[in-house]
Amino acid sequence: MTDTNKKLLYNVGGVVAGAVLATVAIFGLIAQQGSVTQPQKFSSTISYNQ
């Protein structure tokens, strides 16, 4: 295998690995945001004691 082929192989491998990691990160963020459920109550008065 020539040096040029090795460089090409590493570049392609890096692109594939980067795409997989980006996909996992995006799906992780979507799953995390989807699991956050806070009931929102509208009130015309502001209450500072929770």
Secondary structure, DSSP 8 states (H G I E B T S, - for coil): --HHHHHHHHHHHHHHHHHHHHHHHHHHHHHHHHH--------SS-----
